[in-house]
């Protein structure tokens, strides 16, 4: 069965895609960049965990830079971010960094069109080299 890259990469990174999450492609071949930017502002402001597809190509580096700037307008620099290159392939590589460090990865071999980026929300944290977004049960029940 087909497993969406967001789910596959989320599982590889830990458990970041809990509660509400969205996926956004940075490819402007069919969607104008202005619309992509508007969507990024909206979902980043609302606190969704965000999966970013098609983050970087040789022809459109500025989309990556713009996306990183938009995300940093709405999220703290220490927000956990997972980068999965070549998910499910023999050369799969995974790294967890922070939003403040994310833009610099555009200049590395880790980020290209086969990369999926998962940006945590305000509740996401790193535990034992894994991204975790808690469901919130600790505030729902009195133990």
N, C-alpha and C positions, 0 to 999 in steps of 0.2 A: 504493500500500500504506500501511497505517496504521503510523506510527512512534510508539511511546510517547513521551510528553512528556519523560520522564527521559532517553531517548536523544537526542532532538532538542535538548533544552536542554544536555545534556552536550557534544554536538558544538559547539554555539554558544559554550560557555564554554571549550572547549579539549579536554582529555582527563582530566576528573576521575573518570569512572566506570570505572576500570580495577581489576582484581582483584575484590574483593567489594563489592557495593553493594546497598542496599535502598531501598524506597520506603515512605513512611508518609504517610497522609492525616490531616490534623488535623480533618477533618469528623466531628463526633460525632452526626450524624443517625442512623446505623445502628450505630455502635460507641461504647460508653461511653467517656468521656474517661479514666476510670481505666485502661482497657485500652490506650488510645493512649499514655498516660503510661508504663505498664509496658513497652510495646514500645520507646518512645524511650529509656528507661533502658538496656534490653538492647542495642539496636543501637549506641547511642553508646558504651557501655562496651566493646563488642567491637571497635571500630575500623572499622566499616563506613563507606564513603562513603554519605551519606544524601540521598535526594531527598524533599523535603517537598511534598506536594500540598495544595491547599485551605487555605492558611496563614491566611487572614484573611477574616472577614466582618463586616458591621456588627453582627450579632447575637451574635457570639462572639469578641470580642477577647481574652478571657482565655486561650483555647487557644493563641494565638500567644505570649503572654507566658509561659505555663507551659512551652511547648515550648522557647523560648529559654533559660529558666532550667535546664531539664533538660539541654539540650545543653552549656551552660556548666559544669555539674557534672562532665562527663566529658571535655570538650575544652578546649584552651587558647584564650584570648581571641584569639590571633593566627591561629587556624585559618581558612583561606580559605573564603569562602562566595560562591557565585554566585547571583544573583537574575535570573530571566528573566520579564518581564511580557509577556503576550500573545504567547507563542512562535508564530512562523509567521504572525502577523498583520501588517497594515500598520503598526500602532503598537507593534511589538515593541521592548522596551527591555531592555537587559542591563547589569548592574553587578556588579562583584566587590568585596566588602568583607571584613570579618572577623567572626568569631563575636561578639566583644566589642561590635561596632557593630550587630549584626543587629536586635535588638529595636526600636531606634529607627526602623527602616524600616517598621514596622507603622503608623506615623503618616503615612506618605507615600502618594502615589498609585501607587507602584511595587509595593506588596504588596496584593493582593486575591485573589479567587477565580480569577483567570486567571494567577496567578503560580506559578512553580515555583522552589523554592529547593534548591540543591545545597550540602550541607555536606561539606567535605573531611574526610579523616582525618588522622592524625598525620604522614603522609608527603606530603600534598598541599602544593603550593607554587604561587606565582604567577610565571609567566615570560612576559615580553613581553605583559602584559595578558591572559593566559590561565591558567586553572587546570590544573595537571598533577598527576596522581597516578602516580608511577612504578611500573612493574610489579615491580621488584626484581631485574632481571637484573644490575645492577651489583654485587650482593652474591653472586650465584650463580656467576659465572664469574671466573676469574683471568686478567686480560688482560695 
